[in-house]
Amino acid sequence: MRKIFLLFVLSIFTSVLFAQNCESYFPQEVNKKYEYKDYDKKDKETGTTVKTVKEKKDIAGGIAVTIEEVSQAKGSDSTNTIEYTIKCENGQMSMDMESMMMNSEQMQAYEGMETKVEADDLTIPENAKAGDDLGGGKVTAEVYNQGVKMMSMTFTITDRKVDAIESVTTTAGTFDCIKITSHVEFHMIMNIKMTITEWYAKDIGIVKSEVYSKKGKKQSSTVLTKIE
């Protein structure tokens, strides 16, 4: 259960890129690839994710960017691919979290069954500064088989705030980032509480993220390692 939760957390938090300006905190250059490495609590590599900007098009009041995300566990020959759209309309950016969740590896196990998903948007202001309260959100999913509920999952994000403005260096380069922390509660049979710390750079999106247990111990991390 904890492994499933951590995989879902990393998927959500390395992909949820929202802003109030179409030039902030998200990638837009078509065909550009962003490689990420996942690590466990002992900093041992556990997998790789490559995000590619597949399409960018004009829509009423803004733009829409389609992202393809291919993940592979270390030592595995199989991959998991999801695709989702990030929209910026009238200065407000949002991502299709419902599509992202429906296409996640966890939900694919229920293929063919009736699913219901509700998701809130998250936001990051264009000129975010230390101390900003970013608000929270919730994602819920239910799966039914012939009218019988098979699974219910809730992912609640609270206390999102900008802690600081920091420079982050990885093998992909050095980036000026906003540091965001969030409290997260995941419910699927049992409750799991976590704290997420993320670093976002303009025109890039997520640069690094870390997941901590309720007791403050690091459980996993994801780092941007290459841009090409």
C-alpha positions, 0 to 999 in steps of 0.5 A: 500500500505504501509503495502504491501511495508513493508512486502516485504521489510522485506521479502527481507532484512531478506533473502538476504544474499550474500557474497564472501566466502562460510563461511560468512553471511549465514546459512548452517547447515541443519535442523537448524531453525532461528526464527524471530519476526516482530514489528511495529513502536511502537514495538508491535509484528506483526508476526513470521518468521521461516527459516529452512536450508532444503538442502546443496549440492555441485555444480561446484565451490561451494555450494547451500543451500535451505532455507524454510521460513514460515511466520505467522501474529500474531493472524492469523491461516494461514501461508505463505511459500516460498523456495529459493536457495542461491548459492556460486560459485567460492567465490561469493554468490548469492540468487535466488531473482526471485524465492523468489519474485515469491513465495512471498505472494504479488505475489501469488495474481496473480497466473495463470497470466503471470509474468516477473521478473528481479533481480540484485544480492547484495554482501557483501565482506567476510571481510567487514569493516566500510566505504565499499561501497557495491553497489545497485540493482533493482528488477522489476516485471510485471504481465499480464492477456491475454496480458494486464498489471495488475501490475508493481512493482519496488524495487530499492536499492541504497547507500548500505554501511557498517556503522560500526562493532557492537555487537548485543544482542537478545534473541538468543544470542550476535553476532558480526555484520556488520551494513549496511544501504541502501536507498530503493525506492518502486514503485507500483502506488505510490513511497515510499522511505525508509531507511533500517538498517541491522545487519549481523553475520557470519554463521548466516545471518541477526540478526536484521533489521529496516525500517525507513521512508523518514523522519527518523521515524522507521516504523518496525523491525525484530529481530532474537529471537531463533536458534534451 
